[in-house]
Amino acid sequence: SQQGEEDPQALSIQEGENATMNCSYKTSINNLQWYRQNSGRGLVHLILIRSNEREKHSGRLRVTLDTSKKSSSLLITASRAADTASYFCAFTGGGNKLTFGTGTQLKVEL
Amino acid sequence: NAGVMQNPRHLVRRRGQEARLRCSPMKGHSHVYWYRQLPEEGLKFMVYLQKENIIDESGMPKERFSAEFPKEGPSILRIQQVVRGDSAAYFCASSLDLDGNTEAFFGQGTRLTVV
């Protein structure tokens, strides 16, 4: 399967802590993106990192990409209860198809 | 600029009926993607279309499912003779050009329930 694998499947932390999610893939990629999905809703784009980039920041989000290991990580710093959601990585290789990972369910407790 | 619009938001069909799901991409976007999501699972790619062309339908079931993106109007995902296993959330996304490293924008999805 070309689907990305995410780890952990579920993560529960206290508000204020950092949350780290990892994504691994098998093909060569053009870029890798991270999305958030609140329960029963559509996906919201968080950040895109190109294959020639190693790290990117956006607010409390930090994404890293290691193409030699075919992996990426998403770090959410100083988490809030509102960050509770499912997080998916997605990547494009040849052909413009956006392939998704299996997702990490994050729960941030007060 | 309205986002990606999908309708209906919820659709209930009896087994054997047809389901038509519509997706209007963001203004200026010519690439449309359809995904299916089962509860507690990730998104599974179904089909990628550009105006009047199917580019990649490797994720589409061979029977009963079809998709189009006409020159005018929304993209349509059509499921004929629905079965209970078709019950899922179907998401549409649009982009300018993913290989050009632009993001994909998603609609709110259509939740199909087959009874």
Interface residues (C-beta under 8 A of the other chain):
Chain A: Q3 N30 N31 Q33 Y35 R41 G42 L43 V44 H45 L48 R50 F88 A90 T92 G95 N96 K97 L98 T99 F100 G101 T102 G103
Chain B: V4 H31 Y33 Y35 E41 G42 L43 K44 F45 Y48 I55 D56 S58 F91 A93 D97 L98 D99 N101 T102 E103 A104 F105 F106 G107 Q108 G109
